[in-house]
Amino acid sequence: MPKLIFRLFLTFIVFVGIFILIQKLLTPESFGEYGHYRANSLDDNKMRTSFYKGDAKCTECHQDVYDLRETDVHSGVRCESCHSPKIDATTDCKVMPPIVKGTNKFCAECHATNPARLKKGVPQLDFKEHYVKQNCIECHNPHAPWELKEK
Amino acid sequence: MGTERKVNNRRKFFQTSAALVGGTLLYALIKPFEALAQPKEEEIKTDQANLALWGMGVDLEKCIGCGKCAEACKIENKVPKEPFYFRTWVEQYTVKNDGTVKIESPNGGIGGLKQSVPDEEIFKSFMVPKLCNHCTKAPCVQACPVGATYISPDGVVLVDETYCIGCSYCIQACPYGARFMNPITKVADKCTFCYHRISEGLQPACVEVCPTDARIFGDLRDKESDLVKFLQVNPTQVLKPHLNTHSRVFYNALSSEVK
């Protein structure tokens, strides 16, 4: 082999070697295990803390409220639909209790009249007509809405 | 002389032909480059048949637009309350009597949607919850230059937050507008079907809180799942089917006005 060709060949090999080395250094760990991405990222996405605990967790303390809710029309609604958590699921919710003020505005989120809500089985009312000066919870028990309270 | 040349030519022709045919046959028999080739799609499918394939059904006949899902999503995934970025949100579509369509979604529907069009002008009105459609052929995944967004083996489009360079190509590529740049982490952010919850066997937060069960979440491969039953019972449709994204969020009772 002529010397020139040999040198050229050697340089080529060295360049390819450097390229492979750089590529190895820059590619993160577990990249390409399942596809063109970091497989460890799946675990990163799994590791996040959740906030919503589910009814099972609530009934550990509030079985009575749960039983009451199951007797009335709000039985399909989960605890956390209204009582949205204020603290992550690993912490005891007594640290920041998810108290809801039963204001008219809060109930109106679901029960205010809207043409798109017609025929969906959710009772709607005009909050400007129905006992304007009172809070909903003064008459209705939010856990059993049709057990009207005596005034 | 002429004869000899002819014979030589003929011999060469037969030799070359034999070598070609033999080589092709040999290649077909031993397949030396098989190991280098990418696995075929069918093989991947059988490999992952034991994994779940997550999808969601949205029943527009049940959605009342209370915005609990959008609120729950923000709490669960620590999405900043303001500016108005959403992983999931609810839109109210109003078709007026003159045929024009008004789409509104103040604060993503959080706090309950209110109709702004007077009753006598309304032809029809309906709610449409939106979220990432978790496409099988996701344009955002194709657009990402570094491989920071990908489809997980169980069919969820996810973002690698430590690897994303924040170029926002994926945000432009998404035909559903389901992605945004998170102002805190400075990387692309989107619905993950609450991947941390579903891998623990829980439901996504939006499904968990929906008071009317308008959202149905489940495994498309499990024939007993609620989602498969929902798809069997209802005639469903995906958003923008003409884009060939093969998304896995299925809408029941979808009107043609929905974009």
Boltz contact constraints between the chains, C-beta under 6 A:
constraints:
  - contact:
      token1: [A, 34]
      token2: [B, 153]
      max_distance: 6.0
  - contact:
      token1: [A, 35]
      token2: [B, 150]
      max_distance: 6.0
  - contact:
      token1: [A, 36]
      token2: [B, 147]
      max_distance: 6.0
  - contact:
      token1: [A, 37]
      token2: [B, 147]
      max_distance: 6.0
  - contact:
      token1: [A, 37]
      token2: [B, 150]
      max_distance: 6.0
  - contact:
      token1: [A, 38]
      token2: [B, 160]
      max_distance: 6.0
  - contact:
      token1: [A, 38]
      token2: [B, 163]
      max_distance: 6.0
  - contact:
      token1: [A, 41]
      token2: [B, 160]
      max_distance: 6.0
  - contact:
      token1: [A, 42]
      token2: [B, 152]
      max_distance: 6.0
  - contact:
      token1: [A, 45]
      token2: [B, 158]
      max_distance: 6.0
  - contact:
      token1: [A, 45]
      token2: [B, 195]
      max_distance: 6.0
  - contact:
      token1: [A, 46]
      token2: [B, 196]
      max_distance: 6.0
  - contact:
      token1: [A, 46]
      token2: [B, 199]
      max_distance: 6.0
  - contact:
      token1: [A, 48]
      token2: [B, 196]
      max_distance: 6.0
  - contact:
      token1: [A, 50]
      token2: [B, 196]
      max_distance: 6.0
  - contact:
      token1: [A, 50]
      token2: [B, 197]
      max_distance: 6.0
  - contact:
      token1: [A, 51]
      token2: [B, 75]
      max_distance: 6.0
  - contact:
      token1: [A, 51]
      token2: [B, 76]
      max_distance: 6.0
  - contact:
      token1: [A, 52]
      token2: [B, 76]
      max_distance: 6.0
  - contact:
      token1: [A, 52]
      token2: [B, 205]
      max_distance: 6.0
  - contact:
      token1: [A, 52]
      token2: [B, 208]
      max_distance: 6.0
  - contact:
      token1: [A, 77]
      token2: [B, 211]
      max_distance: 6.0
  - contact:
      token1: [A, 80]
      token2: [B, 209]
      max_distance: 6.0
  - contact:
      token1: [A, 81]
      token2: [B, 68]
      max_distance: 6.0
  - contact:
      token1: [A, 81]
      token2: [B, 209]
      max_distance: 6.0
  - contact:
      token1: [A, 81]
      token2: [B, 211]
      max_distance: 6.0
  - contact:
      token1: [A, 84]
      token2: [B, 75]
      max_distance: 6.0
  - contact:
      token1: [A, 109]
      token2: [B, 66]
      max_distance: 6.0
  - contact:
      token1: [A, 109]
      token2: [B, 111]
      max_distance: 6.0
  - contact:
      token1: [A, 109]
      token2: [B, 112]
      max_distance: 6.0
  - contact:
      token1: [A, 110]
      token2: [B, 66]
      max_distance: 6.0
  - contact:
      token1: [A, 114]
      token2: [B, 115]
      max_distance: 6.0
  - contact:
      token1: [A, 115]
      token2: [B, 115]
      max_distance: 6.0
  - contact:
      token1: [A, 115]
      token2: [B, 122]
      max_distance: 6.0
  - contact:
      token1: [A, 115]
      token2: [B, 125]
      max_distance: 6.0
  - contact:
      token1: [A, 116]
      token2: [B, 92]
      max_distance: 6.0
  - contact:
      token1: [A, 116]
      token2: [B, 125]
      max_distance: 6.0
  - contact:
      token1: [A, 116]
      token2: [B, 126]
      max_distance: 6.0
  - contact:
      token1: [A, 116]
      token2: [B, 127]
      max_distance: 6.0
  - contact:
      token1: [A, 117]
      token2: [B, 64]
      max_distance: 6.0
  - contact:
      token1: [A, 120]
      token2: [B, 64]
      max_distance: 6.0
  - contact:
      token1: [A, 122]
      token2: [B, 64]
      max_distance: 6.0
